[in-house]
Amino acid sequence: MNKDDFLYPRGRYYGQVKPENLVFNANLQEFAQKISYICNLETGGKLPPEEAYEQIKDLWKELKRTKKQLRIGEHPFQDDEGQGE
């Protein structure tokens, strides 16, 4: 087993299959894993609360930037042809 596969397991995606959705889902799963590690390190006393907060804040900004770049959620009620559902 690959070390990255072990440390950052990926779940299956069940949403609307579009390239941008798949990329965002992968980014979201990675975000969740990293948040979990940071929280566990802080809870275990290995990371100061302020440092944990800053790391989480940076990860959140990165996730928001990716969402914006991928244009996720800009037109939630339109299909691929631009028609309303």
C-alpha positions as CSV (number, residue, x, y, z in Angstrom):
1,M,0.0,0.0,0.0
2,N,1.2,3.5,-0.9
3,K,2.0,5.7,2.1
4,D,-0.2,8.6,0.8
5,D,-3.1,6.2,0.2
6,F,-2.7,5.0,3.8
7,L,-2.5,8.5,5.3
8,Y,-5.0,10.2,3.0
9,P,-7.6,7.6,2.0
10,R,-10.2,8.7,-0.5
11,G,-13.9,7.9,-0.5
12,R,-15.9,7.3,-3.6
13,Y,-17.8,10.3,-5.1
14,Y,-21.5,9.9,-5.6
15,G,-22.5,13.4,-6.9
16,Q,-23.0,14.7,-10.4
17,V,-20.0,13.5,-12.4
18,K,-18.3,16.6,-13.8
19,P,-14.5,17.2,-13.8
20,E,-14.7,20.2,-11.5
21,N,-16.9,18.3,-9.0
22,L,-14.4,15.4,-8.9
23,V,-11.5,17.8,-8.3
24,F,-13.3,19.7,-5.6
25,N,-14.4,16.5,-3.9
26,A,-10.8,15.3,-3.8
27,N,-9.7,18.7,-2.4
28,L,-12.5,18.5,0.2
29,Q,-11.5,15.0,1.3
30,E,-7.8,16.1,1.6
31,F,-9.0,19.2,3.6
32,A,-11.0,17.0,6.0
33,Q,-8.0,14.6,6.6
34,K,-5.6,17.5,7.3
35,I,-8.1,19.1,9.7
36,S,-8.4,15.8,11.5
37,Y,-4.6,15.5,11.9
38,I,-4.3,19.1,13.1
39,C,-7.1,18.6,15.7
40,N,-5.6,15.4,16.9
41,L,-2.2,17.0,17.3
42,E,-3.7,20.0,19.2
43,T,-5.8,17.8,21.4
44,G,-2.7,15.6,22.2
45,G,-0.7,18.7,23.2
46,K,1.7,18.4,20.2
47,L,0.5,21.6,18.6
48,P,-0.4,24.9,20.3
49,P,-4.0,26.1,19.8
50,E,-2.9,29.3,18.0
51,E,-0.8,27.3,15.5
52,A,-3.6,24.8,15.0
53,Y,-6.0,27.7,14.3
54,E,-3.7,29.4,11.8
55,Q,-3.1,26.1,10.0
56,I,-6.9,25.4,9.8
57,K,-7.5,29.0,8.6
58,D,-4.9,28.6,5.9
59,L,-6.4,25.3,4.7
60,W,-9.9,26.9,4.7
61,K,-8.6,29.8,2.5
62,E,-7.0,27.3,0.2
63,L,-10.2,25.3,-0.1
64,K,-12.3,28.5,-0.8
65,R,-9.8,29.6,-3.5
66,T,-10.1,26.2,-5.2
67,K,-13.9,26.3,-5.0
68,K,-13.9,29.8,-6.6
69,Q,-11.4,28.7,-9.3
70,L,-13.5,25.7,-10.2
71,R,-16.7,27.8,-10.1
72,I,-18.5,25.4,-7.9
73,G,-21.9,26.5,-6.9
74,E,-22.2,29.6,-9.0
75,H,-25.3,28.3,-10.8
76,P,-26.7,25.6,-8.6
77,F,-30.0,25.3,-10.4
78,Q,-28.7,25.0,-13.9
79,D,-27.8,21.9,-15.8
80,D,-24.9,21.6,-18.4
81,E,-27.0,23.4,-21.1
82,G,-27.7,26.4,-18.8
83,Q,-31.3,25.4,-18.4
84,G,-33.1,25.7,-15.0
85,E,-34.2,22.5,-13.4
